[in-house]
C-alpha cells in the first residue's frame, strides 16, 4: 500500500504539472505548478488512506520553526561573504525599501512553498520514512524533487541565466543537498511547517534579497540556484544534518503494511 501510494503520488504530480504547463499561462500557471505536488498528495492520501490527517499539520516545536526561518539567512550570508571575500562579484547595495517587499513578498513565497511541501515533505518523506532509512529518504525524495524541476529548468523557468550544461547538474545536486536538510527537519519535528517555512524563506532570501546585492559577469555561476559556491555551502550543511541522522526517530513500519486509519 505504501509503495503503491508513492508511485501514484509521483505519477499524479508529474501528470498534473504537465497539464498545468501546457494548458495554463502567466502567473496562474506558475502558481498551479508549485501547487501540483500538494494537490497530488492530498488526492493520493485520500484514495489510499481515506485521510489527510498524517501530513504533519501541527506546528511542532518552535525551535524547528526558528531554525527553518533563520537558516536561509545564515547560508546566504556565508555564500555571499565568500563571493565578496574572493573578489568574484561586486557589492551593489541594491536593497529594497518598500514595506510590501518585507511583508507580503515573503508570505507569498511561503504560500508557494506550501504547495510543494504538502507533497514532498508532507506526504512523500513520511511515506518513504516508513520503508527505509533517513539517507535513502533524503536521496529518493531529493532525486524525485529534482527530476520534477527538470522540464521547467530546460524550458527556462528556473536558472535561465546559465547554460543547461551548467545549470542542470548544479541545480540537480543543489536540490538533493537541500532535500537532506528539509527531510531531517520534517522527520525530527513531525511537522511539515519547518519545511514550508524553510523552502519559502529560502526562495525569498536567495532570489529576492541577496541576488540584487551582487553583480558581475559570472555571478550566476557562483551564487544562486546555479551557483557553485551556493552548492558547496549547502553540501556542507547537508553533511552536517546527515551526521545528525542518529537523532531522528525510526519511523519504519513492519512488513505488515496496513493503511493508516
URJO-V104567 format. One record per residue. N is the residue number from 1. RES is the residue in one letter. PSI is psi as a letter, one per 20 degrees, with the letter a starting at -180 (none if undefined). Layout:
n->N res->RES psi->PSI
n->N res->RES psi->PSI
This chain:
n->1 res->X psi->g
n->2 res->X psi->g
n->3 res->X psi->g
n->4 res->X psi->h
n->5 res->X psi->h
n->6 res->X psi->g
n->7 res->X psi->g
n->8 res->X psi->g
n->9 res->X psi->g
n->10 res->X psi->g
n->11 res->X psi->g
n->12 res->X psi->h
n->13 res->X psi->g
n->14 res->X psi->h
n->15 res->X psi->g
n->16 res->X psi->h
n->17 res->X psi->g
n->18 res->X psi->g
n->19 res->X psi->g
n->20 res->X psi->g
n->21 res->X psi->g
n->22 res->X psi->h
n->23 res->X psi->h
n->24 res->X psi->r
n->25 res->X psi->r
n->26 res->X psi->b
n->27 res->X psi->h
n->28 res->X psi->h
n->29 res->X psi->g
n->30 res->X psi->g
n->31 res->X psi->g
n->32 res->X psi->h
n->33 res->X psi->g
n->34 res->X psi->h
n->35 res->X psi->i
n->36 res->X psi->h
n->37 res->X psi->h
n->38 res->X psi->g
n->39 res->X psi->g
n->40 res->X psi->h
n->41 res->X psi->g
n->42 res->X psi->g
n->43 res->X psi->g
n->44 res->X psi->g
n->45 res->X psi->h
n->46 res->X psi->h
n->47 res->X psi->g
n->48 res->X psi->h
n->49 res->X psi->i
n->50 res->X psi->k
n->51 res->X psi->q
n->52 res->X psi->k
n->53 res->X psi->h
n->54 res->X psi->k
n->55 res->X psi->i
n->56 res->X psi->l
n->57 res->X psi->h
n->58 res->X psi->q
n->59 res->X psi->h
n->60 res->X psi->a
n->61 res->X psi->q
n->62 res->X psi->h
n->63 res->X psi->h
n->64 res->X psi->h
n->65 res->X psi->h
n->66 res->X psi->g
n->67 res->X psi->g
n->68 res->X psi->h
n->69 res->X psi->g
n->70 res->X psi->h
n->71 res->X psi->g
n->72 res->X psi->h
n->73 res->X psi->g
n->74 res->X psi->g
n->75 res->X psi->h
n->76 res->X psi->h
n->77 res->X psi->g
n->78 res->X psi->g
n->79 res->X psi->g
n->80 res->X psi->h
n->81 res->X psi->g
n->82 res->X psi->g
n->83 res->X psi->g
n->84 res->X psi->h
n->85 res->X psi->h
n->86 res->X psi->i
n->87 res->X psi->k
n->88 res->X psi->i
n->89 res->X psi->r
n->90 res->X psi->q
n->91 res->X psi->o
n->92 res->X psi->h
n->93 res->X psi->k
n->94 res->X psi->m
n->95 res->X psi->q
n->96 res->X psi->q
n->97 res->X psi->j
n->98 res->X psi->q
n->99 res->X psi->h
n->100 res->X psi->h
n->101 res->X psi->h
n->102 res->X psi->j
n->103 res->X psi->f
n->104 res->X psi->g
n->105 res->X psi->g
n->106 res->X psi->h
n->107 res->X psi->h
n->108 res->X psi->h
n->109 res->X psi->h
n->110 res->X psi->h
n->111 res->X psi->g
n->112 res->X psi->g
n->113 res->X psi->h
n->114 res->X psi->g
n->115 res->X psi->g
n->116 res->X psi->g
n->117 res->X psi->h
n->118 res->X psi->h
n->119 res->X psi->g
n->120 res->X psi->g
n->121 res->X psi->h
n->122 res->X psi->h
n->123 res->X psi->g
n->124 res->X psi->g
n->125 res->X psi->g
n->126 res->X psi->h
n->127 res->X psi->g
n->128 res->X psi->h
n->129 res->X psi->h
n->130 res->X psi->i
n->131 res->X psi->h
n->132 res->X psi->a
n->133 res->X psi->r
n->134 res->X psi->g
n->135 res->X psi->g
n->136 res->X psi->h
n->137 res->X psi->g
n->138 res->X psi->g
n->139 res->X psi->g
n->140 res->X psi->g
n->141 res->X psi->h
n->142 res->X psi->g
n->143 res->X psi->g
n->144 res->X psi->g
n->145 res->X psi->g
n->146 res->X psi->g
n->147 res->X psi->h
n->148 res->X psi->h
n->149 res->X psi->i
n->150 res->X psi->g
n->151 res->X psi->h
n->152 res->X psi->h
n->153 res->X psi->g
n->154 res->X psi->h
n->155 res->X psi->i
n->156 res->X psi->j
n->157 res->X psi->h
n->158 res->X psi->q
n->159 res->X psi->l
n->160 res->X psi->i
n->161 res->X psi->i
n->162 res->X psi->q
n->163 res->X psi->q
n->164 res->X psi->h
n->165 res->X psi->h
n->166 res->X psi->g
n->167 res->X psi->h
n->168 res->X psi->g
n->169 res->X psi->h
n->170 res->X psi->g
n->171 res->X psi->g
n->172 res->X psi->g
n->173 res->X psi->h
n->174 res->X psi->g
n->175 res->X psi->h
n->176 res->X psi->g
n->177 res->X psi->g
n->178 res->X psi->h
n->179 res->X psi->h
n->180 res->X psi->g
n->181 res->X psi->g
n->182 res->X psi->g
n->183 res->X psi->h
n->184 res->X psi->g
n->185 res->X psi->h
n->186 res->X psi->g
n->187 res->X psi->h
n->188 res->X psi->g
n->189 res->X psi->h
n->190 res->X psi->j
n->191 res->X psi->q
n->192 res->X psi->i
n->193 res->X psi->h
n->194 res->X psi->g
n->195 res->X psi->h
n->196 res->X psi->g
n->197 res->X psi->g
n->198 res->X psi->g
n->199 res->X psi->g
n->200 res->X psi->g
n->201 res->X psi->h
n->202 res->X psi->g
n->203 res->X psi->g
n->204 res->X psi->g
n->205 res->X psi->g
n->206 res->X psi->g
n->207 res->X psi->h
n->208 res->X psi->h
n->209 res->X psi->g
n->210 res->X psi->h
n->211 res->X psi->g
n->212 res->X psi->i
n->213 res->X psi->i
n->214 res->X psi->q
n->215 res->X psi->r
n->216 res->X psi->q
n->217 res->X psi->h
n->218 res->X psi->j
n->219 res->X psi->h
n->220 res->X psi->i
n->221 res->X psi->i
n->222 res->X psi->g
n->223 res->X psi->r
n->224 res->X psi->a
n->225 res->X psi->i
n->226 res->X psi->j
n->227 res->X psi->p
n->228 res->X psi->h
n->229 res->X psi->g
n->230 res->X psi->g
n->231 res->X psi->g
n->232 res->X psi->h
n->233 res->X psi->g
n->234 res->X psi->h
n->235 res->X psi->g
n->236 res->X psi->g
n->237 res->X psi->h
n->238 res->X psi->g
n->239 res->X psi->h
n->240 res->X psi->g
n->241 res->X psi->h
n->242 res->X psi->h
n->243 res->X psi->h
n->244 res->X psi->j
n->245 res->X psi->h
n->246 res->X psi->i
n->247 res->X psi->i
n->248 res->X psi->q
n->249 res->X psi->q
n->250 res->X psi->o
n->251 res->X psi->j
n->252 res->X psi->q
n->253 res->X psi->r
n->254 res->X psi->r
n->255 res->X psi->i
n->256 res->X psi->n
n->257 res->X psi->n
n->258 res->X psi->p
n->259 res->X psi->q
n->260 res->X psi->q
n->261 res->X psi->none
